[in-house]
Amino acid sequence: MSPDTQQWTPTDGLPYRPVAYRPERMPPRESLARASALRARMDERRTVRQFSPDPVPEEVVRDAIACAATAPSGAHQQPWTFVLVKDPAVRRRIREAAEREEQRSYEGRLGEAWLAALRPLGTDAVKTHLTDAPALIVVFQQRHWLGPDGSRRKHYYVDESVGIAVGMLLSALHLSGLAALVHTPSPMRFLGEVLDRPANESAFAVIPVGYPADDCVVPDLVRKSLDQVLFEV
């Protein structure tokens, strides 16, 4: 069995073997240029709700998920699972279940304050992106590790770890030329049922992935300036 296909198992409290880490130091001028280019490129990222049905290169999506899986995690427990959903029938089932939950939410379950916050974005219970996009990435979080023998190990800082991984996934998709949306229908238990995931996994987010539709529009949003989000001491 190759290292890529071995069953990952948690450590037994023993320290990892230290290995040398000597990345080549980037010259300051090159570092500045890369940081500036990355800042400009990431500022172009937008949440897209209108997708083209055109297929996307599957290997690009797989590489983006692999990038996400390099995220730091509490005690290196890597408490995430990514399910790539391409089957149109399964995407239809996910949309139908999501819209049932969303309808209840928009009818009052969200609460007036949250509904008021959403109104400027013009969202509603209809989620065409779940079937228009050629692929969905459903991200699950693992509250504990489940061994093949049924044994369990508690995971720590799960929300933080999976949240970082999703951020890296969105960045990787954007930098690879694809558009995405973070969709979090509430509750999301139906996702585990539709995708037949084990009991130790709970859905964290649904991320449609594809190209923007030819007639795609997005809200004319203004991001906070660096001065508004950065404080130096």
C-alpha positions in Angstrom: 0.0 0.0 0.0 1.4 3.4 -1.0 1.7 6.2 1.5 -1.0 8.1 -0.4 -3.5 5.3 0.3 -2.7 4.3 3.8 -5.3 4.7 6.5 -4.4 7.7 8.5 -4.4 7.0 12.2 -3.8 9.4 15.2 -0.6 9.3 17.2 -0.5 7.6 20.6 0.7 10.7 22.3 4.3 10.2 21.0 6.0 13.3 19.5 6.4 13.5 15.8 9.9 12.9 14.5 11.5 16.3 13.8 12.7 16.9 10.3 14.6 19.8 8.9 12.7 22.8 7.5 14.9 25.1 5.4 12.7 26.8 2.8 14.7 29.2 0.6 14.4 32.7 1.8 12.7 34.9 -0.8 14.4 38.2 -1.6 12.4 41.1 -0.1 11.8 42.7 -3.5 10.3 39.5 -4.9 8.3 39.0 -1.7 6.8 42.5 -2.0 5.9 42.0 -5.6 4.2 38.6 -4.9 2.3 40.0 -1.9 1.1 43.0 -3.9 0.0 40.8 -6.8 -1.7 38.4 -4.5 -3.6 41.2 -2.7 -4.8 42.6 -6.0 -5.8 39.1 -7.3 -7.7 38.2 -4.1 -9.5 41.5 -4.1 -11.1 40.3 -7.4 -12.7 37.4 -5.6 -16.5 37.6 -5.4 -19.2 35.2 -4.2 -21.1 34.0 -7.2 -24.7 32.8 -7.2 -25.2 32.5 -11.0 -23.2 29.7 -12.5 -22.6 28.4 -16.0 -23.3 24.7 -16.4 -20.0 24.3 -18.3 -17.9 21.6 -16.8 -14.7 22.6 -15.0 -11.4 20.7 -15.0 -11.8 18.1 -12.3 -8.1 18.0 -11.6 -8.2 21.7 -10.8 -10.9 21.1 -8.2 -9.0 18.1 -6.8 -5.8 20.2 -6.5 -7.8 23.0 -4.7 -9.1 20.5 -2.2 -5.6 19.1 -1.7 -4.5 22.7 -1.0 -7.2 23.0 1.6 -6.1 19.8 3.2 -2.7 21.4 4.0 -4.4 23.8 6.4 -3.2 23.9 10.0 -5.4 22.1 12.5 -5.6 21.6 16.2 -3.0 19.0 17.2 -2.7 18.2 13.5 -5.9 16.1 13.7 -7.1 17.2 10.2 -10.8 17.0 11.2 -12.2 17.4 7.7 -13.7 15.5 4.8 -14.4 17.0 1.4 -17.1 15.3 -0.7 -17.0 16.3 -4.4 -20.5 16.0 -5.8 -20.8 15.9 -9.6 -23.9 13.6 -10.1 -26.8 15.8 -11.3 -29.3 13.6 -9.5 -27.5 13.9 -6.2 -27.1 17.7 -6.6 -30.9 17.9 -7.3 -31.6 16.0 -4.1 -29.3 18.4 -2.2 -31.1 21.4 -3.7 -34.5 20.1 -2.9 -33.6 19.4 0.7 -31.8 22.7 1.1 -34.7 24.7 -0.3 -37.1 23.0 2.1 -34.9 24.1 5.0 -34.3 27.6 3.6 -38.0 28.2 3.1 -38.6 27.5 6.8 -35.8 29.9 7.6 -36.9 32.7 5.4 -40.5 32.3 6.8 -39.2 33.3 10.2 -36.8 30.7 11.7 -33.8 33.0 11.0 -35.2 35.8 13.1 -35.9 39.4 11.9 -32.4 40.7 12.6 -30.7 38.1 10.4 -33.3 38.5 7.7 -32.8 42.3 7.7 -29.0 41.7 7.4 -29.6 39.5 4.3 -32.1 41.9 2.5 -29.4 44.1 0.9 -27.9 41.0 -0.8 -31.3 40.0 -2.3 -31.1 36.3 -1.3 -34.1 34.1 -0.9 -35.0 30.4 -0.4 -34.4 29.5 -4.1 -30.9 28.0 -4.5 -30.4 27.5 -8.2 -26.6 27.5 -7.7 -26.9 24.0 -6.2 -27.9 22.5 -9.6 -26.5 25.1 -12.0 -22.9 24.7 -10.9 -21.3 21.6 -12.4 -19.9 20.5 -9.0 -20.5 20.9 -5.3 -17.9 20.5 -2.6 -19.6 19.5 0.6 -17.3 20.1 3.6 -17.8 17.9 6.7 -16.2 18.4 10.1 -15.2 15.5 12.3 -15.9 16.0 16.0 -13.9 12.8 16.6 -11.8 10.4 14.7 -13.5 7.1 14.0 -11.2 4.1 13.6 -12.0 1.1 11.4 -12.6 -0.9 14.6 -15.1 1.6 15.9 -12.7 3.3 18.3 -12.9 7.1 18.8 -10.5 9.9 19.5 -11.8 13.4 20.3 -10.8 16.2 18.0 -9.9 19.7 19.2 -10.5 23.1 17.7 -12.6 21.6 15.0 -14.5 24.7 14.0 -11.4 26.8 13.7 -9.5 24.1 11.8 -12.2 23.5 9.3 -12.9 27.2 8.9 -9.2 27.8 8.0 -9.3 24.9 5.5 -12.4 26.3 3.8 -10.7 29.7 3.5 -7.8 28.1 1.8 -10.1 26.2 -0.5 -11.8 29.4 -1.6 -8.5 31.0 -2.2 -7.2 28.0 -4.2 -10.3 27.9 -6.4 -10.2 31.6 -7.1 -6.5 31.7 -7.9 -7.2 28.7 -10.3 -9.8 30.7 -12.2 -13.0 29.2 -10.7 -15.9 30.9 -8.9 -17.5 29.6 -5.7 -20.1 30.3 -3.0 -20.2 29.3 0.6 -23.7 28.0 1.3 -24.8 27.0 4.8 -28.4 25.8 4.9 -29.6 25.4 8.5 -29.9 22.8 9.7 -27.6 20.7 7.5 -28.2 17.2 8.8 -29.7 16.2 5.5 -26.3 16.4 3.8 -24.9 13.6 5.8 -28.0 11.5 5.0 -28.0 12.3 1.2 -24.2 11.6 1.0 -24.2 8.6 3.4 -21.5 10.0 5.6 -20.5 8.3 8.9 -21.9 9.4 12.2 -18.8 11.2 13.3 -19.1 13.8 10.5 -21.4 16.8 10.4 -21.8 19.2 7.5 -19.9 22.5 7.7 -20.7 24.1 4.3 -21.8 23.4 0.7 -19.6 25.1 -1.9 -20.8 25.2 -5.5 -17.9 25.5 -7.9 -17.8 26.5 -11.6 -17.6 29.4 -14.0 -19.8 32.5 -13.6 -22.8 32.5 -16.0 -22.5 34.9 -19.0 -25.2 37.0 -17.4 -23.8 36.8 -13.9 -24.2 39.9 -11.7 -22.9 40.5 -8.1 -23.8 43.1 -5.6 -21.6 46.3 -5.8 -20.0 45.7 -2.4 -17.3 47.8 -0.8 -14.8 46.0 1.4 -13.4 47.5 4.5 -10.1 49.2 4.0 -6.9 47.9 5.5 -6.9 50.8 7.9 -10.3 49.6 9.2 -9.2 46.0 9.8 -5.6 46.3 10.8 -4.3 47.8 14.1 -0.6 47.7 14.8 0.9 47.9 18.3 
